[in-house]
Amino acid sequence: MDLPPPLQQHRWLAQWLGEWTFEAVAKGPPGRPDERCGGREHVRPLGDLWVVCEGRGAMPGGGEAATLMTVGFDPARGRFVGTWCGSMMTHLWIYDGALDPGGRILTLAARGPSFTGEGMAEYRDAIEVVSGDERVLTSSVQDADGTWQPFMTARYRRER
């Protein structure tokens, strides 16, 4: 079986490869201050078609967490696809997304448990490549009225 050749979208993901540190700010509960945390992330290729992002660090509110994200591009659908899971929860997040017209921001949509603990909600992670050594992740949840509310921002800086 011939392997599919990497496309421009696969090469775009390759800019994430390497060792990163991150600092995150999560919105605190109403009436409480925002919470800060940080950690490290190792991003490696899985062949020429996928990236695997393995993170470890402090969680807002305390405790350690490990995370695993996969992202690739599905030419048949013309969409970026992937998954995210973390040691702090049982839900497997399934991503579907696209690049902005400028080719700097990848927005990945997912459906997951609501912050209220009742039912499911729509989420999106917007990953902006600021430079070769910096990217920013902004996570948002959709309110009942359809507006998107950011709840966490993480700034990644390349170590090597």
N, CA, C and O of each residue as an XYZ file, in Angstrom:
640
protein
N       0.842     -1.180      0.000
C       0.000      0.000      0.000
C       0.887      1.243      0.000
O       1.795      1.370      0.821
N       0.618      2.140     -0.914
C       1.361      3.400     -0.978
C       0.853      4.350      0.087
O      -0.353      4.498      0.285
N       1.785      4.991      0.767
C       1.414      5.989      1.765
C       0.995      7.273      1.070
O       1.595      7.656      0.066
N      -0.032      7.947      1.591
C      -0.414      9.231      0.982
C       0.692     10.258      1.231
O       1.287     10.291      2.308
N       0.958     11.083      0.238
C       1.986     12.113      0.444
C       1.477     13.202      1.381
O       0.286     13.510      1.395
N       2.386     13.787      2.168
C       1.944     14.899      3.019
C       1.536     16.094      2.158
O       2.176     16.408      1.155
N       0.473     16.737      2.571
C      -0.022     17.931      1.891
C       0.465     19.177      2.624
O       1.128     19.081      3.657
N       0.137     20.325      2.089
C       0.504     21.604      2.710
C      -0.005     21.671      4.152
O       0.690     22.181      5.030
N      -1.208     21.161      4.396
C      -1.789     21.202      5.738
C      -0.981     20.349      6.726
O      -0.821     20.725      7.887
N      -0.476     19.204      6.261
C       0.363     18.366      7.122
C       1.677     19.087      7.438
O       2.157     19.053      8.571
N       2.246     19.733      6.432
C       3.496     20.489      6.650
C       3.251     21.671      7.587
O       4.144     22.048      8.346
N       2.057     22.260      7.546
C       1.737     23.358      8.455
C       1.812     22.874      9.893
O       2.339     23.578     10.754
N       1.292     21.684     10.167
C       1.319     21.135     11.526
C       2.748     20.873     12.008
O       3.012     20.923     13.209
N       3.669     20.594     11.084
C       5.051     20.270     11.462
C       5.738     21.429     12.179
O       6.728     21.207     12.876
N       5.246     22.650     12.031
C       5.866     23.777     12.731
C       5.664     23.696     14.242
O       6.305     24.437     14.988
N       4.788     22.812     14.702
C       4.572     22.621     16.137
C       5.618     21.703     16.758
O       5.751     21.669     17.981
N       6.365     20.957     15.942
C       7.291     19.950     16.467
C       8.333     20.578     17.373
O       8.833     21.667     17.095
N       8.660     19.885     18.460
C       9.710     20.353     19.351
C       9.311     20.305     20.811
O       8.300     19.713     21.190
N      10.135     20.944     21.612
C       9.931     21.027     23.063
C       9.428     22.426     23.394
O       9.990     23.420     22.934
N       8.378     22.498     24.188
C       7.723     23.766     24.509
C       7.492     23.874     26.011
O       7.351     22.866     26.703
N       7.454     25.103     26.503
C       6.922     25.373     27.839
C       5.652     26.195     27.627
O       5.503     26.872     26.610
N       4.740     26.130     28.595
C       3.526     26.931     28.464
C       3.143     27.533     29.802
O       3.428     26.993     30.871
N       2.482     28.679     29.692
C       1.851     29.343     30.827
C       0.399     29.555     30.447
O       0.099     30.066     29.368
N      -0.507     29.159     31.340
C      -1.939     29.254     31.049
C      -2.635     30.101     32.097
O      -2.233     30.151     33.259
N      -3.693     30.765     31.650
C      -4.565     31.521     32.540
C      -5.982     31.011     32.299
O      -6.493     31.067     31.180
N      -6.610     30.513     33.366
C      -7.988     30.035     33.288
C      -8.881     30.989     34.063
O      -8.534     31.430     35.159
N     -10.033     31.303     33.486
C     -10.978     32.183     34.184
C     -11.430     31.509     35.472
O     -11.827     30.344     35.482
N     -11.359     32.269     36.551
C     -11.818     31.756     37.836
C     -13.324     31.767     37.928
O     -14.000     32.410     37.125
N     -13.853     31.055     38.907
C     -15.308     31.088     39.125
C     -15.777     32.521     39.380
O     -14.968     33.364     39.768
N     -17.056     32.817     39.172
C     -17.554     34.179     39.395
C     -17.149     34.708     40.777
O     -17.324     34.044     41.798
N     -16.605     35.921     40.764
C     -16.190     36.563     41.997
C     -14.822     36.128     42.501
O     -14.381     36.581     43.557
N     -14.136     35.246     41.753
C     -12.815     34.779     42.168
C     -11.806     35.146     41.094
O     -12.178     35.306     39.932
N     -10.525     35.285     41.461
C      -9.520     35.677     40.472
C      -9.227     34.554     39.470
O      -9.514     33.382     39.712
N      -8.645     34.960     38.341
C      -8.193     33.982     37.356
C      -7.117     33.109     37.985
O      -6.435     33.525     38.922
N      -6.971     31.890     37.461
C      -5.993     30.941     37.974
C      -4.896     30.745     36.936
O      -5.172     30.654     35.740
N      -3.651     30.679     37.399
C      -2.496     30.512     36.517
C      -1.837     29.160     36.766
O      -1.805     28.660     37.890
N      -1.314     28.585     35.692
C      -0.592     27.328     35.803
C       0.370     27.239     34.619
O       0.374     28.109     33.749
N       1.166     26.209     34.591
C       2.122     26.057     33.499
C       2.634     24.642     33.419
O       2.294     23.785     34.236
N       3.468     24.413     32.406
C       4.034     23.086     32.233
C       4.880     23.003     30.983
O       5.377     24.004     30.468
N       5.027     21.771     30.509
C       5.861     21.483     29.348
C       5.063     20.649     28.348
O       4.124     19.941     28.710
N       5.462     20.752     27.085
C       4.833     19.945     26.047
C       5.893     19.472     25.068
O       6.746     20.244     24.631
N       5.826     18.201     24.733
C       6.682     17.606     23.703
C       5.791     17.297     22.512
O       4.818     16.554     22.643
N       6.113     17.863     21.342
C       5.330     17.615     20.130
C       6.204     16.841     19.157
O       7.279     17.295     18.762
N       5.720     15.662     18.780
C       6.490     14.785     17.896
C       5.642     14.405     16.682
O       4.414     14.475     16.725
N       6.310     14.004     15.601
C       5.553     13.550     14.432
C       5.113     12.105     14.608
O       5.762     11.326     15.306
N       4.023     11.763     13.977
C       3.606     10.379     13.805
C       3.580     10.177     12.298
O       2.562     10.408     11.646
N       4.711      9.742     11.754
C       4.884      9.723     10.306
C       4.928     11.154      9.793
O       5.369     12.064     10.496
N       4.469     11.344      8.564
C       4.446     12.682      7.969
C       3.057     13.318      8.003
O       2.866     14.423      7.494
N       2.073     12.610      8.611
C       0.687     13.049      8.487
C       0.045     13.509      9.784
O      -1.030     14.109      9.752
N       0.671     13.247     10.925
C       0.085     13.566     12.225
C       1.122     14.207     13.126
O       2.323     13.997     12.962
N       0.639     14.996     14.086
C       1.473     15.435     15.205
C       0.825     14.918     16.485
O      -0.398     14.830     16.598
N       1.680     14.580     17.443
C       1.240     14.096     18.751
C       1.821     15.053     19.784
O       3.037     15.218     19.869
N       0.956     15.677     20.562
C       1.360     16.670     21.558
C       1.150     16.067     22.951
O       0.020     15.794     23.356
N       2.238     15.867     23.664
C       2.183     15.269     24.999
C       2.546     16.327     26.027
O       3.680     16.805     26.065
N       1.575     16.690     26.864
C       1.777     17.749     27.846
C       1.771     17.228     29.265
O       1.194     16.184     29.566
N       2.428     17.982     30.128
C       2.458     17.672     31.556
C       2.640     18.977     32.303
O       3.462     19.812     31.925
N       1.863     19.149     33.375
C       2.013     20.364     34.154
C       0.957     20.493     35.228
O       0.166     19.585     35.481
N       0.976     21.662     35.852
C       0.030     21.954     36.929
C      -1.336     22.293     36.340
O      -1.435     22.866     35.255
N      -2.384     21.930     37.072
C      -3.750     22.283     36.696
C      -4.163     23.537     37.460
O      -3.673     23.782     38.562
N      -5.067     24.336     36.876
C      -5.622     25.436     37.654
C      -6.251     24.870     38.932
O      -6.969     23.872     38.880
N      -5.992     25.482     40.032
C      -6.537     24.994     41.294
C      -5.659     23.965     41.979
O      -5.957     23.552     43.099
N      -4.573     23.539     41.324
C      -3.649     22.597     41.937
C      -3.722     21.208     41.345
O      -4.688     20.852     40.670
N      -2.701     20.438     41.605
C      -2.611     19.074     41.091
C      -1.887     19.036     39.763
O      -1.774     20.046     39.067
N      -1.400     17.863     39.424
C      -0.685     17.639     38.163
C      -1.612     16.993     37.144
O      -2.537     16.264     37.501
N      -1.353     17.268     35.875
C      -2.139     16.680     34.796
C      -1.222     16.270     33.660
O      -0.169     16.870     33.442
N      -1.637     15.246     32.944
C      -0.986     14.842     31.701
C      -2.042     14.922     30.609
O      -3.196     14.552     30.826
N      -1.644     15.411     29.424
C      -2.575     15.541     28.308
C      -1.962     14.939     27.054
O      -0.741     14.851     26.924
N      -2.825     14.526     26.135
C      -2.382     13.966     24.868
C      -3.314     14.474     23.773
O      -4.527     14.278     23.835
N      -2.732     15.129     22.769
C      -3.510     15.639     21.640
C      -2.913     15.085     20.359
O      -1.692     15.051     20.203
N      -3.767     14.652     19.442
C      -3.347     14.264     18.104
C      -4.036     15.195     17.119
O      -5.207     15.533     17.294
N      -3.312     15.611     16.084
C      -3.921     16.445     15.040
C      -3.330     16.030     13.698
O      -2.121     15.841     13.567
N      -4.200     15.892     12.711
C      -3.807     15.603     11.342
C      -4.760     16.312     10.396
O      -5.598     17.109     10.818
N      -4.619     16.011      9.112
C      -5.511     16.594      8.111
C      -6.075     15.462      7.280
O      -5.329     14.609      6.799
N      -7.401     15.447      7.105
C      -8.094     14.438      6.327
C      -8.434     15.022      4.954
O      -9.380     15.801      4.837
N      -7.671     14.656      3.907
C      -7.928     15.226      2.579
C      -9.314     14.886      2.032
O      -9.892     15.678      1.288
N      -9.851     13.729      2.388
C     -11.178     13.342      1.881
C     -12.255     14.292      2.390
O     -13.221     14.577      1.682
N     -12.092     14.779      3.608
C     -13.061     15.713      4.191
C     -12.638     17.164      4.012
O     -13.455     18.073      4.155
N     -11.360     17.386      3.700
C     -10.856     18.756      3.594
C     -10.833     19.450      4.940
O     -10.996     20.668      5.011
N     -10.631     18.685      6.020
C     -10.701     19.226      7.381
C      -9.546     18.691      8.221
O      -9.046     17.591      7.990
N      -9.136     19.492      9.198
C      -8.222     19.021     10.222
C      -9.034     18.174     11.197
O     -10.186     18.494     11.490
N      -8.439     17.104     11.694
C      -9.113     16.195     12.611
C      -8.155     15.844     13.742
O      -6.940     15.980     13.600
N      -8.700     15.397     14.854
C      -7.831     14.990     15.946
C      -8.604     14.618     17.188
O      -9.831     14.514     17.189
N      -7.832     14.420     18.258
C      -8.393     14.049     19.554
C      -7.627     14.769     20.654
O      -6.507     15.237     20.455
N      -8.263     14.844     21.820
C      -7.608     15.370     23.027
C      -8.140     14.595     24.216
O      -9.344     14.368     24.335
N      -7.231     14.187     25.101
C      -7.648     13.581     26.356
C      -6.687     14.036     27.448
O      -5.538     14.390     27.182
N      -7.182     14.018     28.676
C      -6.380     14.451     29.811
C      -6.588     13.535     30.999
O      -7.642     12.915     31.144
N      -5.581     13.454     31.844
C      -5.636     12.570     33.011
C      -6.671     13.012     34.031
O      -6.982     12.266     34.960
N      -7.217     14.235     33.867
C      -8.169     14.763     34.846
C      -9.628     14.504     34.487
O     -10.526     14.923     35.217
N      -9.878     13.806     33.348
C     -11.270     13.583     32.944
C     -11.403     12.298     32.148
O     -10.411     11.742     31.676
N     -12.645     11.825     32.001
C     -12.904     10.581     31.280
C     -13.373     10.808     29.845
O     -13.475      9.848     29.082
N     -13.659     12.044     29.461
C     -14.193     12.333     28.123
C     -13.061     12.403     27.093
O     -12.039     13.047     27.331
N     -13.248     11.739     25.950
C     -12.334     11.856     24.813
C     -12.909     12.900     23.870
O     -14.009     12.731     23.343
N     -12.165     13.980     23.659
C     -12.607     15.075     22.799
C     -12.220     14.745     21.361
O     -11.085     14.354     21.089
N     -13.175     14.907     20.440
C     -12.958     14.645     19.021
C     -12.979     15.980     18.289
O     -13.975     16.703     18.318
N     -11.865     16.296     17.632
C     -11.701     17.583     16.956
C     -12.095     17.524     15.477
O     -11.936     16.503     14.809
N     -12.610     18.645     14.996
C     -12.867     18.892     13.578
C     -12.594     20.369     13.355
O     -13.136     21.205     14.077
N     -11.757     20.716     12.361
C     -11.451     22.130     12.229
C     -10.856     22.544     10.904
O     -10.728     21.755      9.968
N     -10.492     23.832     10.861
C      -9.974     24.445      9.641
C      -9.026     25.583     10.002
O      -9.071     26.135     11.101
N      -8.165     25.914      9.040
C      -7.285     27.078      9.155
C      -8.017     28.328      8.714
O      -8.892     28.276      7.850
N      -7.657     29.451      9.310
C      -8.194     30.733      8.855
C      -7.583     31.065      7.488
O      -6.575     30.467      7.111
N      -8.170     31.998      6.745
C      -7.651     32.333      5.416
C      -6.186     32.788      5.427
O      -5.479     32.592      4.438
N      -5.723     33.385      6.515
C      -4.331     33.826      6.596
C      -3.347     32.719      6.920
O      -2.137     32.931      6.853
N      -3.850     31.531      7.273
C      -2.985     30.402      7.553
C      -2.238     30.491      8.871
O      -1.191     29.863      9.030
N      -2.761     31.262      9.821
C      -2.091     31.409     11.125
C      -2.854     30.791     12.274
O      -2.257     30.439     13.292
N      -4.180     30.649     12.132
C      -4.999     30.176     13.243
C      -5.762     28.916     12.830
O      -6.542     28.929     11.878
N      -5.521     27.837     13.563
C      -6.266     26.601     13.379
C      -7.345     26.558     14.453
O      -7.041     26.578     15.646
N      -8.604     26.499     14.029
C      -9.713     26.418     14.973
C     -10.275     25.000     14.935
O     -10.706     24.507     13.893
N     -10.255     24.356     16.112
C     -10.719     22.979     16.256
C     -11.969     22.967     17.128
O     -11.938     23.420     18.272
N     -13.066     22.450     16.587
C     -14.327     22.370     17.320
C     -14.457     20.988     17.951
O     -13.968     19.995     17.411
N     -15.123     20.942     19.102
C     -15.376     19.675     19.796
C     -16.642     19.815     20.637
O     -17.075     20.920     20.964
N     -17.211     18.688     20.970
C     -18.395     18.648     21.839
C     -17.985     17.912     23.106
O     -17.349     16.860     23.055
N     -18.367     18.494     24.254
C     -17.978     17.869     25.505
C     -18.900     18.232     26.645
O     -19.854     18.990     26.471
N     -18.609     17.683     27.825
C     -19.458     17.938     28.996
C     -19.527     19.424     29.331
O     -18.517     20.128     29.307
N     -20.716     19.881     29.637
C     -20.938     21.275     30.011
C     -20.280     21.572     31.353
O     -20.172     20.689     32.204
N     -19.844     22.806     31.541
C     -19.273     23.233     32.821
C     -20.309     23.141     33.951
O     -19.943     23.023     35.121
N     -21.580     23.195     33.605
C     -22.624     23.115     34.626
C     -22.799     21.700     35.160
O     -23.431     21.497     36.196
N     -22.233     20.716     34.445
C     -22.397     19.326     34.834
C     -23.645     18.694     34.272
O     -23.911     17.517     34.516
N     -24.424     19.468     33.512
C     -25.657     18.970     32.916
C     -25.564     19.019     31.404
O     -25.484     20.102     30.824
N     -25.572     17.866     30.760
C     -25.576     17.813     29.306
C     -24.233     18.127     28.677
O     -23.188     18.125     29.328
N     -24.309     18.398     27.381
C     -23.114     18.648     26.574
C     -23.112     20.091     26.082
O     -24.141     20.766     26.065
N     -21.921     20.544     25.682
C     -21.755     21.906     25.171
C     -20.802     21.871     23.983
O     -20.080     20.898     23.766
N     -20.822     22.960     23.223
C     -19.907     23.119     22.088
C     -18.685     23.908     22.553
O     -18.806     24.907     23.262
N     -17.516     23.443     22.141
C     -16.250     24.080     22.503
C     -15.433     24.321     21.247
O     -15.682     23.713     20.205
N     -14.466     25.203     21.352
C     -13.497     25.360     20.272
C     -12.159     25.787     20.862
O     -12.085     26.569     21.810
N     -11.114     25.243     20.265
C      -9.739     25.625     20.585
C      -9.176     26.316     19.361
O      -9.130     25.733     18.277
N      -8.747     27.557     19.528
C      -8.115     28.314     18.446
C      -6.622     28.361     18.750
O      -6.209     28.888     19.783
N      -5.811     27.807     17.846
C      -4.369     27.736     18.026
C      -3.730     28.663     17.006
O      -3.753     28.397     15.805
N      -3.160     29.754     17.501
C      -2.532     30.759     16.636
C      -1.025     30.599     16.658
O      -0.408     30.581     17.723
N      -0.434     30.483     15.472
C       1.016     30.470     15.362
C       1.458     31.928     15.267
O       1.285     32.582     14.239
N       2.031     32.419     16.358
C       2.473     33.810     16.436
C       3.809     33.971     15.712
O       4.022     34.939     14.983
N       4.707     32.998     15.928
C       6.017     32.974     15.267
C       6.513     31.534     15.294
O       5.813     30.649     15.786
N       7.701     31.294     14.776
C       8.268     29.956     14.805
C       8.510     29.440     16.207
O       8.646     28.234     16.414
N       8.566     30.342     17.169
C       8.862     29.958     18.545
C       7.741     30.268     19.528
O       7.943     30.177     20.739
N       6.567     30.632     19.033
C       5.471     30.973     19.926
C       4.131     30.639     19.278
O       3.902     30.911     18.099
N       3.256     30.044     20.082
C       1.873     29.824     19.659
C       0.970     30.044     20.855
O       1.387     29.894     22.003
N      -0.274     30.403     20.572
C      -1.239     30.709     21.628
C      -2.496     29.879     21.388
O      -3.033     29.839     20.282
N      -2.949     29.219     22.447
C      -4.177     28.443     22.426
C      -5.226     29.188     23.229
O      -4.995     29.537     24.387
N      -6.393     29.436     22.614
C      -7.518     30.043     23.315
C      -8.685     29.076     23.250
O      -9.166     28.742     22.168
N      -9.142     28.624     24.421
C     -10.277     27.698     24.507
C     -11.528     28.474     24.871
O     -11.510     29.314     25.771
N     -12.626     28.187     24.160
C     -13.895     28.889     24.373
C     -15.035     27.876     24.423
O     -14.941     26.777     23.875
N     -16.109     28.277     25.093
C     -17.336     27.488     25.156
C     -18.470     28.347     24.616
O     -18.478     29.564     24.799
N     -19.434     27.705     23.946
C     -20.559     28.439     23.377
C     -21.691     28.544     24.398
O     -22.138     27.543     24.957
N     -22.143     29.781     24.630
C     -23.272     30.025     25.525
C     -24.581     29.636     24.844
O     -24.619     29.391     23.638
N     -25.650     29.584     25.634
C     -26.980     29.248     25.107
C     -27.420     30.220     24.023
O     -28.169     29.839     23.124
N     -26.961     31.487     24.092
C     -27.355     32.479     23.080
C     -26.465     32.432     21.834
O     -26.637     33.239     20.920
N     -25.505     31.482     21.795
C     -24.650     31.320     20.616
C     -23.336     32.065     20.670
O     -22.505     31.887     19.779
N     -23.112     32.893     21.680
C     -21.840     33.618     21.777
C     -20.757     32.696     22.344
O     -21.040     31.772     23.106
N     -19.526     32.969     21.955
C     -18.384     32.193     22.423
C     -17.722     32.920     23.578
O     -17.414     34.108     23.480
N     -17.502     32.200     24.677
C     -16.883     32.764     25.873
C     -15.532     32.093     26.115
O     -15.479     30.906     26.434
N     -14.427     32.855     25.964
C     -13.116     32.272     26.263
C     -13.017     31.933     27.749
O     -13.453     32.709     28.599
N     -12.440     30.769     28.054
C     -12.278     30.380     29.459
C     -10.841     30.026     29.811
O     -10.519     29.861     30.988
N      -9.961     29.903     28.799
C      -8.568     29.583     29.079
C      -7.705     30.019     27.908
O      -8.074     29.849     26.746
N      -6.539     30.589     28.238
C      -5.550     30.953     27.231
C      -4.198     30.411     27.683
O      -3.806     30.576     28.839
N      -3.492     29.763     26.760
C      -2.162     29.237     27.062
C      -1.175     29.755     26.021
O      -1.438     29.708     24.820
N      -0.052     30.241     26.494
C       1.013     30.738     25.608
C       2.156     29.727     25.648
O       2.717     29.443     26.706
N       2.489     29.190     24.473
C       3.557     28.196     24.335
C       4.796     28.870     23.774
O       4.715     29.639     22.816
N       5.941     28.580     24.373
C       7.227     29.100     23.876
C       8.167     27.922     23.637
O       8.339     27.048     24.486
N       8.773     27.934     22.438
C       9.659     26.841     22.054
C      10.945     26.878     22.882
O      11.567     27.927     23.049
N      11.319     25.729     23.384
C      12.601     25.585     24.073
C      13.661     25.101     23.097
O      14.810     25.539     23.150
N      13.271     24.194     22.204
C      14.162     23.708     21.152
C      13.363     22.945     20.133
O      13.922     22.446     19.157
